[in-house]
Amino acid sequence: MWRVGVVGVGDIGRAMVTGLCEGVDGAPEVFLSPRGARTAAELASRYEGVRVCADNQEVVDRAEVVIVALRRQDWRQALAGVRVPDDRIVVNVMAGVANDDLRRILATGAPMVRAIPLPAARERRSVTVTCPSHPVVDAVFDRLGGALPVADEVFDVFSTLTGTLTTHYAYLAALTSWAAGQGVDSEDADRYVRGLFQGLGRALSDESRSLERLAADHETPGGNNERVRTTWFDAANSEALGRALDGLLAQLRSG
């Protein structure tokens, strides 16, 4: 079993550690950096094989697979002086941070893989995009819901799609606020909207139907859903979404 190090224990780091260790036989040894001290300490107290290291270099020294999950604004300072031997495997999960830049900071010739783990890793339901494919890295993410190896030229497209997550939550919050404005108790509105979209989320597990088919199956011609879709999510809104995605993709590709 692998020895996994996590440098930067934020929400994604916590999700990965939880998915790797919660209720499984043969969980890997996990070594955590002291960044995000409260989260790291909580994970170490919960799982027998998880340890908090004194610093980031100790994480590298102890681990076989080193997952770098720092915030974009912090990574250079946090990794200053850290050196990674060439026999390690580095997994870069930082959006917008190129492998070449990370390699220079770490002064390493180790194999380096970019990856996009999702919060659903905690339930082992994250389809994690990886680039390039690496057997050990893909095996780690297979345990968290499945690896999806892709070519370098489309990796940033998938990263762009990930940038829409909070927009979805904001959409649900807007629905709740609208209902409250119509006199519905805010807690009742929140409960109903959550239940409404949790049900739709479960329908996504039916991979025998395309997303277009799922939309059609939930819509009656001339009905309420069609009315909202065609009057709100019209061509102008669709084009605005496309422009937002194009802008984010351009930014990610420019570094």
N, C-alpha and C positions, 0 to 999 in steps of 0.2 A: 504494500500500500504506500501511496505517496506521502511525502512530507511537504505540506503546503504552507507557504508564508504569505501573509496579507499585510501589505504596507498601506496604511490608510483605512481605518476601520470605521467608515461611515455607514450609510444605509445599505449600499450595495455590498460592502464587505460583510456586514452583519447578515444580510440575506444569504450570501454564499456559505458562510460558516454554518449558519443554521441548517441550510439544505444539506450540507455535507455530513453533519453530525447528529441531527435530530432523529432519534428513533431508528438508527440504522446499525447493522452489524458491520464491523470492519471499517469504522470511520477512520479517516486519515489523521495523522498528527498534524496539528495546525499551530503555527507560530504567528503571533500578532504583534504589530508594532505598537508602541505606547501612544501613538497619535489616536485620538478618540478614546482616551483612557477609560472613561466610564463604561463605554460599550465594550471595550476589550476586556475589562475586568469582569463585567457581567457574563460575557461569553465563556471566559475561563472558569468561572464559578459554576456554570451550567454543564459544561462538557468536560469529561475526564481528560481527553487528549488535546485540549486547547491550552496554550501557555502564552503569557504576555512577556515579550522580550524587553531588554533594557533599552534598545535602540534599533533603528532600521538595519544597521549592519548585522546585528545579531540575528534578525529575521532571515537575512540572506545567507548567513553562515550556516544556519540550521536547516533551511528548507531546500527541497529539490525543485519545487515549482514556486516561483515568486510572483504573486499577483500584486501589481501596483495599481492601487485604487484611490489615489490622492485627488484632491480638487485641482482643477487646471491652474488656479492662481497660486497654489502652494507647492507644486511638485518640484520645481527647481530648487527651492530653498530646502525642502524636506529631504531631498536626495543628495544634497551637496556633500561630497566626500564619501558617499557610499560606493563600494566597488563590488561588482558581481562577477564571480569566476565563470569561465566559459562553459563549465559543466552543468550550470544551472539552466532552467527554462524560465524565461520572463514572460508574463502575461500582462499586457498593457490594456487596462480597461478605462483609460482616461480619454474622454471624448475630445477630439481636436488636437491630441498630442501624438505626433508622428513617431514611429518606431526609431527612425534615424536620430531624432532629437533625444529620445530617451536613451538610446544606445550610447550617444556621446557623453551624456551626463554620467552614466554608469560605467563608462570605459570598459565595455564588455563585448565579447564576440559570441555570447550565448545565444541560442535560438530565441527569437522574440515573436510573440503572437499577439495581435490585437484581438480584442473580444468585446462583446456588448452584452454582458449579463443583465438581466432584468430583475426587479424586485420579487417577481414570482419564483426566483431561485429558492426562496425560503421554503416554498411548498414543493420544490423540485418540479416546477412547471414552466421554467424559463427556457425558451428556445434561444440559445446563445449563438450569435453570429461570431465566427472566428476567421482569422486571416493572418498568415496562411494556415492551412490545415496542419496540425501536428498531432501525432497519435496520443501522446500523454495529455496534452491540453484538451483535445476533443473528448478523451475518456473522462476527464474531470467534469466537463460540462455535460456529458451524457448523464452523469449522476444527478444533475440539477435540472433535467428536463429535456436535454438533447442539444447536441452541437449542430450548427449549420455552417459548415465551411463555405466561404465564398471567395471569389477572385478579388484581387486588390482594387481593381477599377470600380467595383460596385460597393465596396465596404462602406464608404461614406454615405451612400444612398440609404443603407440600413440604419446608420447612425442618425441620419436626418429623420427617418421615420420615428426613431425613439424620441426625438424632440417634440413629438405631439402628445406625449402622455399627460402632461399637466393641463393641456388644452381640453382634453376629455373631461378631466375632473372639473375644470372651470365651467364647461358646458352644463354639467349636471348641477353645479352650484347655481348657475343662472336659472335653470328650470325651477329649482327649489325656491329661489328668491322671487321668481315670477308668481308662483303659486301662493307664497306668503303675502304677496302684494294683492292677491285676489281674495284675501281673507282666510286662507287655510292656515291652521296652526303650523308654525315653522318646523316643529319636531315631527308632526304628521307628514308634512311635505317631504322632509328629509328621508323619513323611513320609507315612504312610498317610492320615491325616485331611486333610492338604493335598491329596493326589491325589484323594481321594474327593469333596471339595467343589469343587475346580477343575473336575472333570468336570461337576458339576451347574451350575456357573457358565456353562460353554459352552452348556449346553442352553437357557439364558435367551435366547440370540440367536435362537432359533426363535420369532418373534413370531406365528406362525400358531396357536400353542397358548396358551391362557390359563394363568395361574399355577395355577388350580385344576386344569386339565387336565394340566399338567406333574406336579403332585402325584399325581394319580390314575394317571398313566402309570408312575410310579415305585413304585407300591404294589400289592401283591397282596392281595386280600381275605383276611383272616385271617392275613396274613403278618407278618414282623418289623417292617416299617416302619409298618404299621397299628397294631400293638401299642404301639409307642413313642409314636406320634402321639396315640392315643386315651387312653393312660394318663398321659402327661406333659403334652402340650399340650391339656389338657382345657378345659372351659368356664371354670373358675376361673383358669387361667393366661391364657387369652385375655382375660378381663375385666381381669386385672391389667395386661396389656400395654396394653389400651385406656385404663385409668386413667393409666398412665405417660405415654402419648401426649397424653391430654387435658391433663394437668398441664403438660407442656412447651409445648403449643400456647398455653395460657392465659398462660404466662410470656412467650412470644415476643410475643403480641399486646398485653401490658401494657407492653412495653418495659423 
